[in-house]
Amino acid sequence: MDTKTFKTVRQSQTTITELMIPAYANFGGKIHGGTLLSLMDKVAYACASKHAGAYCVTASIDAVDFLHPIEVGELVSLMASINYVGKSSMIVGIRVISENVKTQKIIHTNTSYFTMVAKDDNNNLSIVPALTLETRDDIRRFLEAMMRKQLKLSYKQGIQKMKGQIDLEMAVKLLENERCRIAH
């Protein structure tokens, strides 16, 4: 690979800041999770497209952790960076913070990981630049993304293996201490 096929994490880092308005609130008066997911998808797309130099689509969303509610009137910043690259896929790490402009209190509210895939003009997979890791955080995030990717694959394989192996008797035994019942 020549150096033109590499990009640094820094080159595609993207931040979107938006004011949380009453229309974004749910029935409890907090910002609706779906609104945050939409904003996360937007920043993931912007970050991935900057890295790939191509149109990107969301392939999966791993672990959206809602850590703290967001209030109407707060500024929300979504910070995205490429944590990992495959051939045509990228894992974008997103950190969301809210800021109360009156008190200047800043709170980490969400973390998420989006897998984005680059596409060419014919909707075929497009190869993305490799990643130059410049900092300890870049290295740590890349390794963590590799581990999450492996855990996700192991989980899928475990579920597939389990399918068809559980009979009714085994199901009854596995569910006996759960908050459910099997209708007879």
C-alpha positions as CSV (number, residue, x, y, z in Angstrom):
1,M,0.0,0.0,0.0
2,D,1.3,3.4,-0.8
3,T,0.7,6.3,1.7
4,K,-2.1,7.7,-0.4
5,T,-4.3,4.8,0.7
6,F,-4.0,5.8,4.4
7,K,-5.8,8.5,6.4
8,T,-5.4,9.5,10.0
9,V,-8.2,9.3,12.5
10,R,-7.9,13.1,12.8
11,Q,-8.7,13.7,9.1
12,S,-12.3,12.5,9.4
13,Q,-13.2,13.4,13.0
14,T,-16.5,15.1,12.9
15,T,-18.5,17.0,15.5
16,I,-22.2,18.1,15.2
17,T,-23.7,20.4,17.8
18,E,-27.4,21.0,17.9
19,L,-29.8,22.8,20.2
20,M,-32.4,20.5,21.8
21,I,-35.8,22.0,21.0
22,P,-39.3,21.2,22.5
23,A,-40.2,19.3,19.3
24,Y,-37.5,16.7,20.2
25,A,-39.0,15.9,23.6
26,N,-40.8,12.7,24.5
27,F,-43.9,12.5,26.8
28,G,-41.6,12.6,29.8
29,G,-40.2,15.9,28.8
30,K,-36.7,14.5,28.0
31,I,-35.1,14.4,24.5
32,H,-36.5,11.4,22.6
33,G,-34.0,8.5,22.1
34,G,-35.0,8.3,18.5
35,T,-34.0,11.9,17.9
36,L,-30.5,11.1,19.4
37,L,-30.2,8.0,17.2
38,S,-31.0,10.0,14.1
39,L,-28.4,12.6,15.0
40,M,-25.9,9.8,15.7
41,D,-26.6,8.3,12.3
42,K,-26.0,11.7,10.7
43,V,-22.6,12.2,12.4
44,A,-21.6,8.6,11.7
45,Y,-22.4,9.2,8.0
46,A,-20.4,12.4,7.9
47,C,-17.4,10.9,9.6
48,A,-17.4,7.7,7.5
49,S,-17.9,9.6,4.2
50,K,-15.0,11.9,5.0
51,H,-12.8,8.9,5.6
52,A,-14.0,6.9,2.6
53,G,-14.4,9.7,0.2
54,A,-17.6,7.9,-0.9
55,Y,-21.3,7.4,-0.1
56,C,-21.7,5.3,3.1
57,V,-24.6,3.4,4.6
58,T,-25.2,2.2,8.1
59,A,-24.7,-1.6,8.3
60,S,-25.2,-2.0,12.1
61,I,-25.4,-0.2,15.4
62,D,-23.7,-1.8,18.3
63,A,-24.4,-0.8,21.9
64,V,-26.2,2.5,22.2
65,D,-25.8,3.3,25.9
66,F,-28.1,6.0,27.2
67,L,-26.2,7.2,30.3
68,H,-28.1,10.4,31.2
69,P,-31.3,12.1,30.0
70,I,-31.0,15.3,27.9
71,E,-33.2,18.3,28.6
72,V,-34.8,20.7,26.2
73,G,-32.6,23.8,25.8
74,E,-29.3,22.0,26.2
75,L,-26.7,22.0,23.5
76,V,-25.8,18.4,22.4
77,S,-22.5,17.7,20.7
78,L,-21.9,14.4,18.9
79,M,-18.3,13.6,18.3
80,A,-17.4,10.9,15.8
81,S,-14.2,9.3,14.8
82,I,-13.1,6.2,12.8
83,N,-12.1,3.6,15.3
84,Y,-11.5,0.7,12.9
85,V,-11.4,0.0,9.2
86,G,-11.9,-3.2,7.3
87,K,-11.9,-3.5,3.5
88,S,-15.1,-1.5,2.9
89,S,-16.4,-1.1,6.4
90,M,-15.6,1.3,9.2
91,I,-16.5,1.3,12.8
92,V,-17.4,4.9,13.9
93,G,-17.2,5.6,17.6
94,I,-19.6,8.3,18.8
95,R,-19.5,10.2,22.1
96,V,-22.5,12.5,22.9
97,I,-22.3,15.2,25.5
98,S,-24.9,17.7,26.6
99,E,-24.2,21.2,27.8
100,N,-26.5,23.3,30.0
101,V,-25.7,26.8,28.6
102,K,-26.9,28.5,31.8
103,T,-24.9,26.4,34.3
104,Q,-22.2,25.4,31.8
105,K,-22.5,21.8,33.2
106,I,-21.3,19.3,30.6
107,I,-22.5,15.6,30.9
108,H,-21.5,12.6,28.9
109,T,-24.9,11.2,27.8
110,N,-24.4,8.5,25.2
111,T,-21.8,6.3,23.6
112,S,-22.3,4.2,20.5
113,Y,-20.6,2.4,17.7
114,F,-21.9,2.4,14.1
115,T,-20.6,0.1,11.4
116,M,-20.7,2.0,8.1
117,V,-20.0,0.6,4.7
118,A,-18.7,2.5,1.7
119,K,-20.5,2.2,-1.7
120,D,-19.5,3.3,-5.1
121,D,-21.7,4.9,-7.7
122,N,-23.1,1.5,-8.8
123,N,-24.0,0.6,-5.2
124,N,-21.1,-1.9,-5.0
125,L,-18.8,-2.1,-2.0
126,S,-15.9,0.4,-2.2
127,I,-12.5,-0.1,-0.6
128,V,-11.7,2.5,2.1
129,P,-8.4,3.9,3.0
130,A,-6.5,2.1,5.8
131,L,-6.0,3.9,9.1
132,T,-2.9,5.6,10.4
133,L,-3.0,5.5,14.2
134,E,-1.2,8.5,15.7
135,T,-2.1,8.4,19.4
136,R,-2.5,6.0,22.2
137,D,-6.2,6.6,22.1
138,D,-6.3,5.8,18.4
139,I,-4.5,2.5,19.1
140,R,-6.7,1.7,22.1
141,R,-9.9,2.4,20.1
142,F,-8.8,0.3,17.2
143,L,-8.0,-2.7,19.4
144,E,-11.3,-2.3,21.3
145,A,-13.2,-2.2,18.0
146,M,-11.4,-5.4,17.0
147,M,-12.4,-7.1,20.3
148,R,-16.1,-5.9,19.9
149,K,-16.1,-7.2,16.4
150,Q,-14.8,-10.6,17.5
151,L,-17.3,-10.8,20.4
152,K,-20.2,-10.0,18.0
153,L,-19.1,-12.8,15.7
154,S,-18.8,-15.2,18.6
155,Y,-22.2,-14.2,19.9
156,K,-23.8,-14.8,16.4
157,Q,-22.1,-18.1,16.1
158,G,-23.3,-19.2,19.6
159,I,-26.9,-18.2,18.8
160,Q,-26.8,-20.1,15.4
161,K,-25.3,-23.2,17.2
162,M,-28.0,-23.1,19.9
163,K,-30.9,-22.8,17.4
164,G,-32.5,-26.2,16.8
165,Q,-30.7,-27.7,19.8
166,I,-33.2,-26.7,22.4
167,D,-36.2,-29.0,22.9
168,L,-39.3,-28.2,25.0
169,E,-38.0,-30.0,28.0
170,M,-34.7,-28.1,27.9
171,A,-36.6,-24.8,27.4
172,V,-38.7,-25.4,30.5
173,K,-35.6,-26.1,32.5
174,L,-33.8,-23.0,31.2
175,L,-36.8,-20.7,31.8
176,E,-37.8,-22.0,35.3
177,N,-36.2,-19.0,37.1
178,E,-37.2,-16.4,34.6
179,R,-40.2,-14.1,34.7
180,C,-42.2,-16.0,32.1
181,R,-44.3,-19.1,31.7
182,I,-45.0,-21.5,28.9
183,A,-48.7,-21.8,28.1
184,H,-49.9,-25.4,27.9
